[in-house]
């Protein structure tokens, strides 16, 4: 009997897997896939689909499902959507839905000031920044310049609606964001998206400048210094210029040095003291690691002028040294200051009655200035006229040449008659872009 029972148990053990296998082969009345398909309007199902797409690397599809679930105020989907937008994952492909999502969360409601990230993102989008959809990160956004060069055949990646941009920058600035405050100040001063409002724009820029932002201080200084829509007031410009110059901003150091040189609104009591301060600030630019090649060329040019023209500082060797350094900068970056230095050297040759050396300088200027924009080339039209004059007179080892004289006078008049197209960007002021903080 015991042997029989044992045989039955063993037999059942062998039979159990077969029974289980047979049962599992029969599908359930409702599979998960069928239930999921019938309930895709459920935010849980949407997040599931988003997660599956995300894991497979299909970020556009993942963001699409998260956005759909977020519309139902499903908190996990909202968090996922914000995460993907911040990481720029699948954003460009869902641009319209992303704008709607950000608009909802960026709009102040009741006591809420709105989501600042959404406000800044929308502000950049409506300002016309094409790369807002391509590289939006805290590390690069504040440093990048306006995005240009997008293929015109493609659909625009952003909208140029300055009124909306100003609105969103204003909302972000109300939460204390410095970049938004700077841009809003610039937009008010330039009249972008709003009527030009210099006092309001300057008030915003002052607040940003007081926090240590050198470009804002420099822009304020130049508004006063040049009389940009306000009475010209170098004395009001001085503290802002000094602030920006001390912050190692080369543009400010150059302007401050020029103001010392001309005694415009500065704290120097004598001309000699002013020139000494000018030398100090120009020299700081030449030694600055932050200054551009063109700014260094400009500083050397002005130092050359000081040592060749200022009575208390006359030094021909020092002047020549700075002029040559300014000229050599042209090889790195074509710029007008290098050619101004070359023009001065040519003039000194004329005064020394060394017309051969002067002609060589003028001909060199003719060759180099073709690398400059037309509006800057026109500043050196006199080099062509001077060359023509030397050809007409002749010089040691060179007979007068009426053909060359006529040729260079024609070049001179052609350059003077050439039209200049104003390429000044509407969103730039004193070399700074309203949207690049």
Secondary structure, DSSP 8 states (H G I E B T S, - for coil): -HHHHHHHHHHHHHHHHHHHHHHHTS--SS-HHHHHHHTTTSHHHHHHHHHHHHHTT-HHHHHHHHHHHHTTT-HHHHHHHHHHHHTTSSTGGGHHHHHHHHHHHHS-BTTB---HHHHHHHHHHHBT-GGGGT---HHHHTT--------TTS--SS-B-HHHHHHHHHHHHTTT-HHHHHHHHHHHHHTSSS---HHHHHHHHHHHHHTT-HHHHHHHHHHHHHTSSS---HHHHHHHHHHHHHTT-HHHHHHHHHHHHHTSS-S-SSHHHHHHHHHHHHHHHHT-SSS-HHHHHHHHHHHHHHHHH-GGG--HHHHHHHHHHHHHGGGTS--HHHHHHHHHHHHHHHHTT-HHHHHHHHHHHHHHGGGS-HHHHGGGHHHHHHHHHHHHH-BTTB---HHHHHHHHHHHHHHHH--------TTEETTEETT--
